[in-house]
């Protein structure tokens, strides 16, 4: 299960970073914060 989550984490954070760089969102800072929260969920799951 961790490997699936790792894939989803990597793919999601990569896509978010790409989109933030393009700047199409109304609130890039909010999306950046979402990405950090998502990363923490990954780290918490990995540590469990």
C-alpha positions in Angstrom: 0.0 0.0 0.0 2.9 2.4 0.8 4.2 2.0 -2.8 0.8 3.1 -4.2 0.7 6.0 -1.9 4.3 6.9 -2.8 3.4 6.9 -6.5 0.3 9.1 -5.9 2.3 11.4 -3.7 5.1 11.8 -6.2 2.7 12.3 -9.1 0.5 14.7 -7.3 3.3 16.9 -5.9 5.0 16.9 -9.3 1.9 18.0 -11.1 1.1 20.6 -8.5 4.6 22.1 -8.7 4.3 22.3 -12.5 1.0 24.0 -12.3 2.1 26.5 -9.6 5.1 27.4 -11.8 2.6 28.2 -14.6 0.5 30.3 -12.2 -3.0 29.5 -13.5 -4.6 29.3 -10.0 -6.4 32.1 -8.3 -4.4 31.3 -5.1 -1.1 29.7 -5.7 0.0 30.1 -2.1 -3.1 28.1 -1.0 -2.3 25.3 -3.4 1.3 25.3 -2.2 0.1 24.9 1.4 -2.1 22.0 0.2 1.0 20.4 -1.3 2.9 20.7 2.0 0.0 19.2 4.0 -0.2 16.4 1.4 3.5 15.7 1.8 3.1 15.5 5.6 0.4 12.9 5.2 2.8 10.9 3.1 5.6 11.2 5.7 3.2 10.3 8.5 2.0 7.2 6.6 5.5 6.2 5.8 6.5 6.5 9.5 3.6 4.4 10.7 
